[in-house]
Amino acid sequence: YYRVKLDEIGSAVWQLCDGQRTVKEIGELLAQTFGDRIEPLYERLGYFFQMLERQRFIKLT
């Protein structure tokens, strides 16, 4: 097991990663929850997903 410290937005992204939702769907849900606080939304999501994939926490398909 790994313990990783995430902020509020990172935690929300992680919880939304269920293997079924697309990046776009995750982005839409985050926008509804966090509004302008998460902008630039898709730039942040892209960076976060790249980091998770590099660390082998997720596999993007």
N, C-alpha and C positions, 0 to 999 in steps of 0.2 A: 504494500500500500504506500501511496505517496500523500503527503500533506502539502498543499499548495495554498498560499494566501492570495485570495482574489478580492478585488474591490466589489462594490455593489453591482456594477454593470458586468464585470467579469463573471461573477457568480450567477447572474441572470442568464448570461449567454451559455454558460456551462449547463445549467439546468434545462435550457431549451434544446440542447444537443441530444436528440433522442434517436438519431439514425433515420428519422422519417422526414423531418422538416428540412426545407432548403434554406440556403443562406438568406435568400430574399424573404422567406416567411419569418425567419428568426429576426431579421432586420425590422420587418413590419411590426412584430410584437414588441420589440424593444422601443421602437418609435412611439407606440401607443403608451408604453409605461414611462419612458424617460423624457419624451419630447425633445426639446432643443438641447438638453444637457448632454445628449449622446452624439451630437453632430461634431465632426463629419462622420456620420453613421457607418457607411460602407467602407470607408478608409480604415476606421477603427476596427471594424469586424474583420476585414482582410488581414490586418496586422495581427490581430489576436488569433485568428485561425491558423495563420502561418506559424506563429509561435507554438501553438498547441500541436501542430503537425510535426514541427522540428523536434519537439520533445517526445513525440510518439504517443501523445495522449489521444489523438484522433487521427483518422485517415480520411482525407477528402477524396471524394469520387466524382 
